[in-house]
Structure formats: structure tokens, C-alpha cells
Amino acid sequence: MESKKIFLSSPHMSDEGYEQKYVKEAFDTNWVAPLGENVNKFEEELANYVGSKHAAALSAGTAAIHMAFKALNVGKGDIVFCSSLTFSATANPIMYQDATPVFIDSEPDTWNMDPKALEKAFEKYPNPKAVIVVYLYGTPAKIDEIKEICDKHNVPLVEDSAESLGSTYKGKQTGTFGKYGIYSFNGNKIITTSGGGMLVSDDEERIAKVRFWSTQAREKARHYQHKEIGYNYRMSNIVAGIGRGQLKVLNDRIAKKTEIYNTYKEAFKDIPEIEMQPTPPNTKPNHWLSVITIKENSKVTPLNIMEALEKENIESRPVWKPMHLQPVFKDYDFIKVKEKAVSEDLFERGVCLPSDTKMTKEDIERVIKVIKGLF
């Protein structure tokens, strides 16, 4: 008999049924689509949670990044500095706006954008239109240093916090340091709405504009009047209802993800070939995914680990393949400070381990046993 499947990170609805309550309200009042009370309240509640003044609920985190760039007037020929070690959704919206990405390498302390490489990028390209930093697997970047560099050059910062909702740096939520922050509620994220995203900012006028663009840029007129190109990017009232329920259990999910990370860390502490993604000082990551790297001289490779887990019906993944290595972005510049790019090294040596908040103690033990068995 096949053993129970252990997922990397799957949707986890609240035991209390909060999501169903809000969704039922939407049905009962017939506010199924497009907008409604849940959307307004989800924006308000999420903005309150992270400590931002305004929020726009959108159809995806990718849509939120796209709208952030549009709100910053990123356009044809503009340069945008972008973390290379990320999922393609961070970089794709640069292309939607006909702009040019310049990819920035990671540093080993956080695995996120290297401030030194960012400085080097500014030397080569003094006038980028924006910088987008990613918080990899829920771990905050060296955001003080990155923000300082952006401010010095007077360039707006966008935070891709798709993976880091609830993570803090010096007590402040990721997504609230720059001009815009984005969150994702994709099926595998720490809380999910099945699909959806949020753009946050303290700029009320720009957030209102994003809501306008995201509802097909329809002008206030009796007839259908359009002066600008619009998008069908608004979140539905049903989806927002799920989000409101999920927000109530976010802190529980962070606690569980942290417990999973600490359990792995403790289990592997006597295996010198295995290192966990670091938890940098002054940060409280949400530990969305627990990620390990395998030292280069190890007889066990990341692929050995992934294949051994797969045999036991356990999901795992490689670390993101950096954007500068992706065929679609091969013609764009990449800035690094080390001979061997840190992002490439992490991609070659990294494995994302199951970090599902529904995992039992036995499930985690199963994962640990498989990995330890290889060493």
C-alpha cells in the first residue's frame, strides 16, 4: 500500500470554518461577483495586519507587481533592478511594461538581493526606474541597506513579499518598507484564497488608481467610457471571503511553519553536510518553506534527496532557478560581486523540504528519516 502523500505546502483552511462563513455571507447577499463587502474588508484587514495605510485586492500577486510598475510609470526602455533568485512572476511584469530587467545576485546571509551587487548595478546603470526585491521563502532581506541605497539614488522600491506575509524585520512587516508591497495568496502560500494577491502602499491616490485600472479603467459615466487601457485584475468577493477567514489563522500558520523549520534544524544539526536557510539577526521569518543546502563535497546530492523523498511519496523541490539562467531572460544583464554567483550556487545545492502546516509529528519524522538515511 502506498504511504500517505506529504505535500510541500498545500492549502489549509481554518478548523473553525471562518472562510465558509464569509463565503456564505457573499452567497446569501448575492454579492458573488465582482466586488462587495468581503473585498473592501479584506483590503482593510490586511492593511491593518501589515501596518500599511491602503491596499488593493487583485487577482494574483503577479497582477499586484504589474500594477505597482504601472503606478510607478515604468515604461518602454526603462530599467528595473530585480532579484535574480526568484520565481518568474517577479520579473514577468517588467516585460509587460516593455521595460528592461537587470538581474541582481543574492548574498549568503539571507539568500536575498545583495546590497553590494545593487550598488554595483547603480554604478553601471545610474537611472533605473525601480528596484524590486524578493523575500525568498519568507526570509527578510537586508532591507535597511537596500532601502538606503534606493533612497540615496532616489529610486522607488517595490517589495515582492509573495512568500513572506507575516515576516518581520526589526519588528516591521515585510512589504511596508518601500513605495509598494505585494502579497500572494496562491494555493501554496502561507494563507491562500485559491488565487489572488494584494498591493499595499501608503499612497492613497495611487492605490485608488490601481483599483480603477484593475476594473477595466471604466470612467464614472452613465455609458461605458474609457480614457485609459484597463485590466481585469480585481479580486472577486468570494475569493476575498476565503482570504478574510485565512487572515484569522495567519499567526497560527506562522507558528506551525516555524515549528517545522526548528524541527528540521534540530534533526540535521549533527550532519555537517546539511545547512538550513539562515535566519538573519533582527528578523522573524514566516518560514514559508524550510530549505536546506548540501555542501559541495557531500557524497549525497540534492537530487539524491529529492528522488529518495519521491520514492516515499513525499514532495520536495529544487531552489528557484535564477532568472539570469532562464532562457527567456538570457539576453539581459546580471550583476554579481562574487566570482561564482551566490544565486547559482544556492540553486545547485538547495532543496525545499515539505513545510505543510497540516503535517503531523509522524509526517515530519518520516521526512527526516529518509534524509538521515542517505547520510
N, C-alpha and C positions, 0 to 999 in steps of 0.2 A: 504493500500500500504506500502511495506517495505521501511523504510527510507534508504537514501544513505549510502553505506558502508564507514566507516572511517578506513583506514589501519594503522597499526603500523608504517611501514616505507616501502614505495613501490618505485620502480624505477621512476625517474623524469628526463626526457630528457629536454634539453635546449629549450627554446621558439625559439631561433634563428636558431635551426637546425644544430648546429655545428657538431653533431655526424654524421648526414646523409651526410654532405659534405665530411668528411674524409672516411666514408664507401664507398661513391660513387667513390671517387678517387681510392680506392682499387679495386673496380669493373672495373672502366674504364681502369686501367693499368693491369688488370687481376692478381694483387697481392692479391688474395683472401686467399691463404694459402701457406706455413705455415708462413713465415716471410715476411718482407717488410718494407717500409718506415714508416708506422704507428707504428710498433713495436719499431724501432730504435728511432723515435721521442718521443713516449710515455715514453720510458725509460729516455730519455734526459730531457723532460719537467717535469716529476715527480721528478726526482733527483734535478733539479733546484728549483722546488717549495719547497721541504722539506730541501734543503741545504745539500744534500749528493752528493758525487762525482760520484758514479756509481749505476746503477740499472739493474736488470734482470726482464723482464716481463714474468710471468708464468701463468699457467692455473688456479691457485687458491692461496689464502692466505695460505692454508694448505701445498701446494707444496712448497711455499716460506719458511715456517718453516722447512719442511723436508730438503730442500736444505741448509738452514742455519746450521742445525745439522750435515749434511754430510760434509759441508765445515769446520766445527769445529772438524771433525773426531770423532764425538760421535759414540760409537760402543757398542758391547756386554758387558754387565756388568757395563758400565759407569752410573754414577748417574747424573740426571738432576733435578735441583730445579725448580719447576713450580708453578705459581699461581694456587690455587685451585678453586677460584671463577672465572670461565671462561666457554666457550663453549669447547666441547671435541676436537675440531680441534687444540687447543693449545697443548694438551697432546698426541694425537694420533701419531704424528711424532716421539715422543720419543720412542714409541713402534716399529715404522717402522725400527728404527735403532737398535732394540734389546737392548735398554738401559733401565734404571730403573728410573721411576719418583719418586720424593719425593715432596709431595704437601705442599705448604706454605699458611698459613692463611692470611686473609685480616686485615686491620686496619680500624677503623671507619671514619677517616678524609677524605680518598679518596676512600675507599672500595677496594683498590688495595693491592698488596703484602706488608705485614708488615715487615719493616726492622728489627724489634726486633726478629720476628719469623725466618727471614732469618739468622740472627746472630746465633740463637739457632740451626738452621739446620747445619750451618758450624761447630758448636761445636760437633755435633753428627756425621756428615759426612764431614771431613775436605777437601776431594779432589773430589768435583763434577766436571764434565766435562764442564758444562754450567749452566747458570741461564736464565730462560725465564720469563719475567714479562709481564703482560697484563694491558692495559689501559682500564678499564671497562667502557663501554657505552660512551667512548670518553673522560673520565676524566684522566688527567695525575696522575701517582703515585708519591710517594716521591722519585723521581728518583735520586736526588743528593745523598741521603743516601744509596740507593740501589747500585748505581754505585760505591760509595766509599767502600762499603763492598766487592763488587766483585773485585775491583782493589786491595784492601788490601790482598785478598786471591788469586789474580792473576787468576781469573776465568772469561772467556768471558761472556758478557751479550747479550742476544737476546731480542729485544722488539717486542712483539706482539701488533702492532698498527692497527690491523684489523679494530677496531671500532673507531680509533682516528685520522684518516688522517686530518691534518689541526689544530689539537690541539697543544698548545704550553705550555712549562714550562720555565719560565724566558725568554720568547721570542724565545726559540729554539724549533723546531718541534719535537714532539714525533717520535720515530723511528730513531733518529740520535744521541742518547747518547751512545748506546752500539756498539758492533762489527757489529751486523746486526740488521736491522729493517725490519718488514714486514707489508704490507698493503693488505687489501682485497677489491675487487670490486664486491662482491656478490650482488645479486639483492636488498637486504635490506640496503646496506651500504650507506654512505653519498653521494658518487658517485658510479655509477655501470657501469660495462662493460658487464653485464648479468652474467658473471662469470669470475674470473681472480684474479691475485694477483701480488705483486711486492716485490722483495727483494732488499734492498738498503744497501750499505756499502761504506766505503772509500777505501776498499781493491780491487784494480783493478784486480789483478791476480785471487782472489777468485771468483769475480763476473763473470769473463771470464770463469772460471772453471765451475761455476753453469750453465751458458748458454750451455756449452759443454755437461755436464751431462744431461741437460734437453732436449737436442736434440739427445737422444739415445746414447750419448758418441761415436759418429761416428768420427773416425780419418780422418785427411786430407790425403786421398789416392784415387787413381782412382777407386779402388774397395771398397766394404763395409768392413771396417776394424774396429774392436772393441777390445780395450785392457782393458776396464773397463765396469762395468754394467751401463747402462744408463736408462733414464726415458723419457717418452713422456709428458713433463711438460711445453713446450713453449707456450706462448700466440699466438693466431692467429692474422693476420694482420687486419682482420675485427673487432675483439674484441678490439684490440688496437686503432682502429679508433674511436670506441664509447668512449673509455677512454680519448682520446685526447680532444674530444668535451666536455666531462663531466668535465675535469680538468678546462676548461674555466669558469665553473659556480660554482666551489667548494666554493669560498668565499661567493657567494650568498646563497648557501645551508647552510653554517655555520651560516650566519646571520639569516636565517629563523629558523633554529633549535634552535638558542639562543633565538630568539623572542618567540618561543613556550615554551621553558623552563621557561622564565621570566613570561610569561602569567600564566602558571600553578602556579608558585611560589607565584605570587601576589594573585591569586584566592584562594589559600589554606592557606594563611598566618594567617587567623583567626580561622583555625581548628587545635587545638593543637595536635590532634592525627596524623596529616599528616606531614611528613618531606620529603623534596626533597633530592636527592643525593647532597652532599655538593660540592660547587665549592671552591677548596682549594686555599690559597693565592699563588701568583706568577704563577697561571695557567690561561690559556684561553682554556677551553674545547670546542670541537666542538658540544657538547650536542647532539650526535648522537641519543640517546634515553633519554627522560625525565623519570626519575624513582623516585617513592615515596616509603617511608616505612611507615607502620602503627604501631603506638605504641602498645605495648603488651596489655595494659589494655583497648584498644578500643573495643567498642561493635561491631564495623564494622571490618570484617576481609578482608585480601587481596582477598580471594575467593569471598566474597560478592561483592566486587568492580568489579572483572573480570566477574562475572556472570551478574551483572546489566548492564555492558557495552555491553556484548554479546547480551543480550535481545534487545538492541538498535542498533544492527548491527555495533558495534564498537569493533575493535581488541585491545586486550591488552595481556600481557604475564607475567608469573612469572619471578622473577630474576633467572639467571642461577643456576641450581642445582650444588653445588660444586663437583669437581672431586673426592674428597675423599669419597663422599657419593654415587658415581656411582658404580653399581655392577661390572662393568668391571675393576675398579681400587681398589676394596675393599682390596686387599692384599698389597697395597703399603702404605708407611709411610706418616703421615700427621703431620706437625709441627705447633703448635699454642702456644700463650703465655697466652691467657685468658682461664678461666675455660670453658666458653661456646664459641665455635668458632665463630668469627665475621662473617665468610662466611656463616655459618649455620643460624645464626640469620637474616642476610640480605635475605637469600633465603626464610626463613619462613615469613618475614614481608614485602617483596618487591613486587611492581607491576610496570611493564614497561608500560607507557601510550603512546597513539598514538602520534607519533612525525613525521608525514609525511609532507614533505615540500610542498605538494600540498594542505594541509589543509587550509580552509578559516577561517576567524574570526568566522563565524557561526558554523563551524565544531568544533573548539576548545571550543566554548561556550557550544555546545551540550555535549561534554565530561565532562566539568566542572560541568554542571547542573546535570548530572547523579550522579557524585561522591558526590557533595554537598548535593544532595537529600537524600543520605544514612546517612548523619550526622545530 
